[in-house]
């Protein structure tokens, strides 16, 4: 039984990374910003479309960004 408990591997939640690229589309009816985030754990990059809640909520390259509903990529 002890061997079974020690052999279980816990999944590490890795939902944060650094923004490597961004593109804002302010001419659309609903302005959005597309960003590319490089995952801190895997090194994989993924695109995300962000809809800012205000003009002042702008995300910049080099900033840390965490995704709420995706745990690994």
Legacy VTK file of the C-alpha trace (Angstrom):
# vtk DataFile Version 3.0
C-alpha trace
ASCII
DATASET POLYDATA
POINTS 73 float
0.000 0.000 0.000
2.823 2.421 0.823
4.401 1.828 -2.591
1.105 2.652 -4.290
0.770 5.980 -2.466
4.321 7.081 -3.192
4.069 6.174 -6.884
1.213 8.606 -7.529
2.380 11.603 -9.452
0.730 14.953 -8.795
-0.048 17.095 -11.823
1.620 20.473 -11.626
-0.660 23.321 -12.629
1.196 25.418 -15.155
-1.072 28.162 -16.438
1.322 31.138 -16.432
3.902 32.443 -18.834
5.507 35.492 -20.379
3.892 37.422 -23.211
6.148 37.188 -26.266
3.963 38.961 -28.845
0.843 41.109 -28.908
-1.447 42.645 -31.481
-4.338 44.946 -30.686
-7.328 45.379 -32.963
-9.020 48.604 -31.934
-10.992 49.042 -35.176
-13.312 46.111 -34.511
-16.801 46.582 -33.096
-15.559 44.871 -29.950
-11.864 45.800 -29.578
-9.634 42.932 -28.571
-5.975 42.144 -28.145
-4.323 38.951 -29.365
-1.334 37.850 -27.317
1.129 34.957 -27.506
2.179 33.520 -24.150
5.184 31.225 -23.652
4.398 28.727 -20.878
6.801 28.847 -17.912
6.882 25.042 -17.530
6.669 23.570 -21.030
8.029 26.425 -23.139
5.081 26.009 -25.532
3.476 29.129 -26.986
-0.247 29.701 -27.329
-2.412 32.513 -28.745
-5.110 34.134 -26.613
-7.681 36.762 -27.596
-8.226 39.199 -24.754
-11.125 41.642 -24.553
-10.021 44.500 -22.284
-12.579 45.915 -19.870
-11.191 49.433 -20.359
-8.831 51.366 -22.608
-6.267 51.382 -19.799
-6.159 47.600 -19.482
-3.418 46.971 -22.032
-1.128 43.978 -21.782
2.489 44.397 -22.909
5.218 42.090 -24.204
7.463 40.816 -21.414
4.730 40.852 -18.756
3.678 37.747 -16.855
0.214 36.450 -17.808
-1.821 33.679 -16.171
-4.824 31.963 -17.737
-7.683 30.982 -15.455
-9.484 28.176 -17.299
-6.506 26.404 -18.941
-4.076 24.575 -16.686
-1.417 23.230 -19.049
-0.445 23.804 -22.658
LINES 1 74
73 0 1 2 3 4 5 6 7 8 9 10 11 12 13 14 15 16 17 18 19 20 21 22 23 24 25 26 27 28 29 30 31 32 33 34 35 36 37 38 39 40 41 42 43 44 45 46 47 48 49 50 51 52 53 54 55 56 57 58 59 60 61 62 63 64 65 66 67 68 69 70 71 72
